Amino acid sequence: MSYDKNNIFAKILRGEAKAEVVYENKDVLCFKDILPKAKIHVLIIPKREYLDIYDFSKNATDIEKQNIFEAFESIISFYKIQKSGCRIITNHGVDGRQEVPHLHFHLMAGGDTGSMTKNS
């Protein structure tokens, strides 16, 4: 899989597609998922073109990595889920069922998010 500059997240970042933004910093954009799988379902994406978590881990700056974690903290605080918790997940590659070729994290909360995998 290679980076597709016309993926939906790239379009959101360029302002060509709409998103309900809940948090933003200089390196990260966070917005509500349009097909939520939980009461709270936020997508967290870097603003630069990173294909997946491996690409980001290898090539992102320390500041970009710090700002992703700042976004997690801010979203958790915004929704007041520090105690009740959440699930943060990212998919990588074909076996991980990554559908959009832009690194993104799903933060899901607001109730029991179910088993980690279908076999659990």
LOMARTOR-479734 format. One record per residue (C-alpha): x, y, z negated; chain; residue number from 1. Coordinates in steps of 0.25 Angstrom, whole numbers. Last residue first. Layout:
BEGIN
[node [X Y Z] "A" NUM]
...
***
This chain:
BEGIN
[node [-48 -52 -91] "A" 120]
[node [-48 -58 -77] "A" 119]
[node [-54 -46 -70] "A" 118]
[node [-44 -37 -76] "A" 117]
[node [-42 -27 -87] "A" 116]
[node [-56 -31 -93] "A" 115]
[node [-66 -20 -95] "A" 114]
[node [-65 -5 -95] "A" 113]
[node [-73 -4 -108] "A" 112]
[node [-78 10 -109] "A" 111]
[node [-75 24 -105] "A" 110]
[node [-62 21 -98] "A" 109]
[node [-55 19 -85] "A" 108]
[node [-42 26 -81] "A" 107]
[node [-39 22 -66] "A" 106]
[node [-25 25 -62] "A" 105]
[node [-21 29 -48] "A" 104]
[node [-9 28 -39] "A" 103]
[node [-13 31 -25] "A" 102]
[node [-15 19 -14] "A" 101]
[node [-30 18 -18] "A" 100]
[node [-35 3 -20] "A" 99]
[node [-25 -3 -29] "A" 98]
[node [-29 -17 -31] "A" 97]
[node [-18 -21 -41] "A" 96]
[node [-15 -32 -31] "A" 95]
[node [-15 -23 -19] "A" 94]
[node [-6 -12 -26] "A" 93]
[node [-7 -5 -39] "A" 92]
[node [-19 -3 -48] "A" 91]
[node [-19 7 -59] "A" 90]
[node [-26 6 -72] "A" 89]
[node [-29 14 -85] "A" 88]
[node [-40 8 -94] "A" 87]
[node [-46 17 -105] "A" 86]
[node [-46 18 -120] "A" 85]
[node [-57 21 -131] "A" 84]
[node [-47 28 -140] "A" 83]
[node [-41 38 -130] "A" 82]
[node [-53 38 -121] "A" 81]
[node [-57 53 -123] "A" 80]
[node [-60 55 -108] "A" 79]
[node [-50 67 -107] "A" 78]
[node [-40 61 -117] "A" 77]
[node [-39 48 -108] "A" 76]
[node [-39 56 -95] "A" 75]
[node [-28 65 -101] "A" 74]
[node [-19 54 -106] "A" 73]
[node [-20 46 -93] "A" 72]
[node [-17 60 -86] "A" 71]
[node [-4 62 -94] "A" 70]
[node [0 48 -91] "A" 69]
[node [-1 51 -76] "A" 68]
[node [7 64 -79] "A" 67]
[node [18 57 -86] "A" 66]
[node [20 48 -73] "A" 65]
[node [20 61 -64] "A" 64]
[node [30 67 -73] "A" 63]
[node [39 55 -73] "A" 62]
[node [39 56 -58] "A" 61]
[node [31 46 -50] "A" 60]
[node [39 37 -40] "A" 59]
[node [41 23 -46] "A" 58]
[node [29 22 -56] "A" 57]
[node [20 30 -46] "A" 56]
[node [24 20 -35] "A" 55]
[node [21 8 -44] "A" 54]
[node [8 14 -49] "A" 53]
[node [3 16 -35] "A" 52]
[node [4 24 -22] "A" 51]
[node [9 37 -28] "A" 50]
[node [6 49 -20] "A" 49]
[node [6 61 -30] "A" 48]
[node [-6 66 -38] "A" 47]
[node [-5 54 -48] "A" 46]
[node [-19 47 -50] "A" 45]
[node [-28 45 -62] "A" 44]
[node [-42 39 -59] "A" 43]
[node [-52 41 -70] "A" 42]
[node [-63 31 -74] "A" 41]
[node [-71 34 -86] "A" 40]
[node [-84 26 -87] "A" 39]
[node [-77 14 -80] "A" 38]
[node [-75 9 -66] "A" 37]
[node [-77 23 -60] "A" 36]
[node [-80 24 -45] "A" 35]
[node [-76 39 -42] "A" 34]
[node [-64 38 -52] "A" 33]
[node [-63 50 -60] "A" 32]
[node [-51 59 -58] "A" 31]
[node [-37 60 -63] "A" 30]
[node [-26 67 -55] "A" 29]
[node [-11 67 -59] "A" 28]
[node [2 74 -56] "A" 27]
[node [0 88 -60] "A" 26]
[node [-11 85 -70] "A" 25]
[node [-26 81 -67] "A" 24]
[node [-38 76 -75] "A" 23]
[node [-53 73 -73] "A" 22]
[node [-54 75 -58] "A" 21]
[node [-67 71 -52] "A" 20]
[node [-61 67 -38] "A" 19]
[node [-64 73 -24] "A" 18]
[node [-57 69 -11] "A" 17]
[node [-48 78 -2] "A" 16]
[node [-42 86 -14] "A" 15]
[node [-28 81 -11] "A" 14]
[node [-27 73 -23] "A" 13]
[node [-41 67 -21] "A" 12]
[node [-37 63 -7] "A" 11]
[node [-24 56 -12] "A" 10]
[node [-33 49 -22] "A" 9]
[node [-42 44 -11] "A" 8]
[node [-31 38 -2] "A" 7]
[node [-27 47 10] "A" 6]
[node [-12 48 7] "A" 5]
[node [-11 32 7] "A" 4]
[node [1 27 -1] "A" 3]
[node [5 14 3] "A" 2]
[node [0 0 0] "A" 1]
***
